[in-house]
């Protein structure tokens, strides 16, 4: 059986050595260029001999463009590389965002919705005991959302499990016997703020349409799907804010 080749210390150090060499080369070229220009410029200014000054001037005119090219090349290498890496990261982030949006636009809402037959709902708030509703939600893996529908399955209201718990055990301070008779209608009457907003889209809409409808409503975390996309139509499913994330990551 062949053993995998071992990586040596020398192999791991090659990138670091190359980087260090490039840095020293860049510093050396830049330093030599600066020193050369200073020496030639000082010679022209200080020396009074016309012959020496003329020769130094000639050398400076010939060498200065070369030194400037070297320094410009070094600066372009380092700074253009950083700019390129920054631009690449920006393009990558933009491409990822566009990809996610395109994915939402390509998926129908029906591909991510919880179908009506798997939703926990109530239709008669005055007769729906909240403690029984909580037990029902817990039996379904601690389901968090409780749509309230009418007899035609039209959406009427939306409660969350945390709101029911808050009403029963924080807002109401009565005895256990008093708590046992509290209904969903009591909650809606006494704590209308716990009736949360929801959006509605049609069965032919995409996940992008559903997300847009959700974002238009403050604190909206649920989108109901009906055939027509109207509230006066029967619900065929719902999508939650967590469903969007799971569908994108799939």
C-alpha positions in Angstrom: 0.0 0.0 0.0 1.5 3.4 -1.1 1.8 5.9 1.6 0.9 9.5 0.8 3.8 11.8 0.2 4.8 13.8 3.3 4.9 17.5 3.1 8.3 18.9 4.2 9.0 22.0 6.1 10.7 23.4 3.0 7.5 22.9 1.0 5.4 24.9 3.5 8.0 27.8 3.6 8.1 28.5 -0.1 5.2 31.0 -0.2 6.6 32.9 2.7 10.1 33.0 1.1 8.7 34.3 -2.2 6.7 36.9 -0.5 9.7 38.1 1.6 11.9 38.2 -1.5 9.3 40.3 -3.4 9.0 42.7 -0.5 12.8 43.2 -0.2 13.1 43.6 -4.0 10.4 46.3 -4.0 12.0 48.1 -1.1 15.5 47.9 -2.7 14.4 49.2 -6.0 12.5 52.1 -4.4 15.4 52.9 -2.1 18.0 52.8 -4.8 15.9 55.0 -7.0 15.4 57.6 -4.3 19.1 57.6 -3.3 20.2 57.9 -7.0 18.0 60.8 -7.7 19.1 62.6 -4.5 22.8 62.1 -5.3 22.5 63.3 -8.9 20.4 66.2 -7.9 22.8 67.2 -5.2 25.7 67.0 -7.6 24.0 69.3 -10.0 23.2 71.8 -7.3 26.4 71.8 -5.3 29.3 71.3 -7.8 30.4 74.4 -9.6 32.4 72.8 -12.3 30.4 73.2 -15.5 31.7 69.9 -17.0 30.7 67.9 -13.9 27.3 69.6 -13.7 26.7 69.0 -17.4 27.6 65.3 -17.2 25.4 64.9 -14.0 22.6 66.6 -15.8 22.9 64.3 -18.8 23.0 61.2 -16.5 20.0 62.4 -14.6 18.0 63.0 -17.7 18.9 59.5 -18.9 18.4 57.6 -15.6 15.4 59.5 -14.1 12.9 58.0 -16.5 14.3 54.5 -15.8 14.1 54.9 -12.1 10.6 56.4 -12.4 9.5 53.3 -14.4 10.9 51.0 -11.8 9.2 52.7 -8.9 5.9 53.0 -10.9 6.1 49.3 -11.6 6.6 48.4 -8.0 3.7 50.7 -6.8 1.4 49.3 -9.5 2.2 45.7 -8.5 1.4 46.2 -4.9 -1.5 48.6 -5.0 -3.2 47.2 -8.2 -3.1 43.8 -6.6 -4.9 45.1 -3.5 -7.5 46.9 -5.6 -8.0 43.8 -7.7 -8.6 41.6 -4.6 -11.0 44.2 -3.2 -12.9 44.4 -6.5 -13.0 40.6 -6.7 -14.5 40.3 -3.2 -17.1 42.9 -4.1 -18.0 41.1 -7.3 -18.2 37.8 -5.5 -20.6 39.2 -2.9 -22.7 40.8 -5.6 -22.8 37.6 -7.6 -23.9 35.6 -4.5 -26.7 38.1 -3.8 -27.9 37.9 -7.4 -27.7 34.1 -7.4 -29.9 34.0 -4.2 -32.4 36.4 -5.8 -32.5 34.4 -9.0 -33.1 31.2 -7.1 -36.1 32.7 -5.3 -37.5 33.9 -8.6 -37.2 30.5 -10.1 -39.0 28.6 -7.3 -42.8 28.6 -7.0 -44.3 29.2 -3.5 -45.8 25.8 -3.6 -42.4 24.2 -3.5 -41.7 25.6 0.0 -45.1 26.0 1.6 -46.5 24.0 4.5 -49.7 22.5 2.9 -53.1 23.2 4.4 -53.5 19.6 5.7 -50.3 19.9 7.8 -51.1 23.3 9.3 -52.5 23.6 12.9 -55.4 26.0 12.7 -58.5 27.0 14.7 -61.9 28.1 13.3 -63.9 29.0 16.3 -61.9 31.3 18.6 -64.7 31.6 21.3 -64.6 27.9 21.8 -60.8 27.3 21.4 -59.3 26.9 24.8 -55.8 28.3 24.8 -54.3 25.6 27.0 -55.6 23.0 24.6 -54.2 24.9 21.7 -50.8 25.0 23.3 -50.9 21.3 23.9 -51.8 20.8 20.2 -48.9 23.0 19.1 -46.5 21.2 21.4 -47.6 17.8 20.0 -46.5 18.9 16.5 -42.9 19.6 17.6 -43.5 22.9 19.3 -45.1 24.5 16.2 -45.0 28.3 16.6 -47.7 29.7 14.4 -51.5 29.4 14.8 -53.6 30.7 11.9 -57.3 31.5 12.7 -59.6 30.7 9.8 -63.3 31.0 9.1 -65.5 28.2 8.0 -64.4 28.7 4.4 -60.7 28.5 5.3 -60.3 32.3 4.7 -57.6 33.8 6.9 -58.9 35.9 9.8 -56.0 36.3 12.3 -52.6 34.9 13.2 -51.3 34.1 16.6 -47.8 32.9 17.7 -47.1 30.4 20.4 -45.0 32.9 22.3 -47.9 35.3 22.3 -50.2 32.7 23.7 -47.7 31.9 26.5 -47.2 35.6 27.2 -51.0 36.1 27.5 -51.6 33.1 29.8 -48.7 33.4 32.1 -47.6 37.0 32.1 -50.6 39.1 31.2 -53.2 37.0 33.1 -52.5 36.7 36.8 -55.5 34.6 37.9 -55.7 31.1 39.3 -55.1 27.9 37.3 -58.8 27.3 37.2 -59.4 30.7 35.7 -56.6 30.1 33.2 -58.2 26.8 32.0 -61.3 28.6 30.5 -59.4 31.3 28.6 -60.1 31.1 24.9 -58.4 32.5 21.7 -61.2 35.1 21.6 -60.3 36.3 25.1 -56.7 36.8 23.8 -57.8 38.6 20.7 -60.2 40.9 22.7 -57.7 41.8 25.5 -54.4 41.7 23.6 -55.0 42.7 19.9 -51.3 43.4 19.6 -50.7 39.7 19.7 -52.7 39.3 16.4 -49.7 39.4 14.1 -49.6 40.7 10.5 -49.5 38.3 7.5 -49.2 38.6 3.8 -51.1 36.7 1.1 -49.9 35.6 -2.4 -51.3 33.4 -5.1 -50.4 29.8 -5.8 -48.7 30.8 -9.1 -46.4 33.3 -7.5 -42.7 32.7 -6.8 -40.7 32.7 -3.5 -39.4 36.1 -4.6 -43.0 37.4 -4.7 -43.7 36.0 -1.3 -40.6 37.5 0.2 -41.4 40.9 -1.3 -45.0 40.7 0.1 -43.6 39.8 3.5 -41.1 42.7 3.6 -43.8 45.2 2.8 -45.4 44.5 6.2 -43.6 45.4 9.4 -43.0 42.4 11.7 -44.5 40.1 9.1 -43.2 36.5 9.4 -45.9 34.5 7.6 -47.2 34.4 4.1 -50.5 32.6 3.3 -51.0 31.1 -0.1 -54.4 31.1 -1.7 -55.4 30.3 -5.3 -56.2 33.9 -6.2 -53.7 35.6 -4.0 -56.5 37.4 -2.1 -57.6 37.2 1.6 -61.1 36.3 0.6 -60.0 33.0 -0.7 -59.3 29.6 0.9 -55.8 29.0 2.2 -53.9 26.2 0.5 -50.7 26.6 2.5 -48.3 29.0 4.2 -44.6 30.0 4.2 -42.7 31.2 7.2 -39.6 33.4 7.4 -37.5 30.3 8.3 -38.8 28.5 5.2 -37.0 31.1 2.9 -33.7 30.5 4.6 -33.9 26.7 4.4 -35.0 26.7 0.8 -32.1 29.0 -0.2 -29.5 26.9 1.6 -30.9 23.6 0.1 
